[in-house]
Amino acid sequence: MTVSQAAGEMIATPDRAITGWRIPDRERDRLVALHRISTLVARQRRTDDVLREALQCAVSLVGADAGAIHRWLPERNVLRCAIAIGRHEPIIRPELKPGVGLTGRAFVEQRSIVENDYARSEIGTPHSRAAGLRTGVAVPISHGGNRLGILSVGSYHAGRTFGAEDVDLLELFAVMVAVALENAELNASVRAALEAERAANEQLERLNRAKSGFVAVVSHELRSPLAAIQGFSEPLRDEVTDVDEMREYAADINREAERLNRMIDELLDLDRMESGKMTLRIEPVDAGEIVRRLVASAGPRAPGHRLRAEVDPALPAVSADRDKLTQVIVNLLDNALKYSPDGGDVVVGARADGNLLRLWVRDRGLGIPADALEAVFDRYARVESARHRTIRGVGLGLPIVRHIVELHGGRIWVESTYGSGSTFHVTMPLICPPVTPGAR
């Protein structure tokens, strides 16, 4: 026989070694099983599939009756059963404490343990003895110094014992399982990172779009009073008006200048609040008096609305910044008037609710879509509808209100039916004792 013929015969006979000796069936089965598991790990198949395949091969190749893989949960300080097969499956405990039983001992000592007389061993647990377990092996699953769990097999036949060869094989399977678990952890981390990056990019995109829209609105709103000031000032410059017309134009210029000044103040206020530079001057404040005064003063400039104050006469004082609390009510009241262009009822209320001051402003105006109820308090948010777009303003009133309320330790939210009006609610802590009538 030539060398080529001999080589061809060996290639055609895969269970023959190069020396011409036949590989024992058991050794061949082990090699095939290890190759299969390593292939599953390399292909990053589902972790549960790898664990089950590895455990089934391990139990079969060492001649055991049952097996289990327990995973270590450090946050709970327990070993949790991930996979159990054979007679272990119906009796295995779902969780084990470190040090308990053969599995727990192997985990604590981080070494493989063989027990060929489980019934008499001090390692044995009453639960396993009652189930008839006779012999067993437990090997640690670890990777890079990280303790991941335990692979264990057992037999219920007195004649079946385990030796060093079985331990070596089980440790090889434990390595495969450790790599599969580490891959799963890494893949989960990568997926979580990619998902977080995607969500951050989407949020950044939304903020950029909102900011662009905000800049466009602010630019438009700033140009409007400037254009009016310019238009009213030209006749004054050219001296083509009489005294009465000059007074009228001057009043218009003053009104537009005040409007421009308010918008600039709102921008500066919000920047100070968001940067943490806004400070409060806390003092006892009669919130009811502020509500009544602001509702009364708003009446002449809102003739198409029916304004009403609902103030509890026994309302106590609140520890607050008087100017900032006034700003909250003014902004909410202006918002209610602005977004009920067809008029109707606008109610501003204040009462005590336990240790809280509760304020509310209710209108019967345009309302807010359900998906925008939270967004209306964001700096760059605007409700997108044909009627809402006709409302003048840069949309900073509600974000400013939210910051002021939160600086006082309170909260704000809105309830609304789109097309039927909105109610804004504010709660703030009451700290000061009740105010004696007439004491101020």
Secondary structure, 3 states (H helix, E strand, C coil): CCHHHHHHHHHHCCCECCCCCECCHHHHHHHHHHHHHHHHHHCCCCHHHHHHHHHHHHHHHCCCCEEEEEEEECCCCEEEEEEEEECHHHHCCCEECCCCHHHHHHHHHCCCEEECCCCCCCCCCHHHHHHCCCEEEEEEEEECCEEEEEEEEEECCCCCCCCHHHHHHHHHHHHHHHHHHHHHHHHHHHHHHHHHHHHHHHHHHHHHHHHHHHHHHHHHHHHHHHHHHHHHHHHHHHCCCCHHHHHHHHHHHHHHHHHHHHHHHHHHHHHHHHCCCCCCCEEEECHHHHHHHHHHHHHHHCCCEEEEEEECCCCCCEEEEHHHHHHHHHHHHHHHHHCCCCCEEEEEEEEEECCEEEEEEEECCCCCCHHHCCHHHCCCCCCCCHHHHCCCCCCCHHHHHHHHHHHCCCEEEEEEECCCEEEEEEEEECCCCCCCCCCC
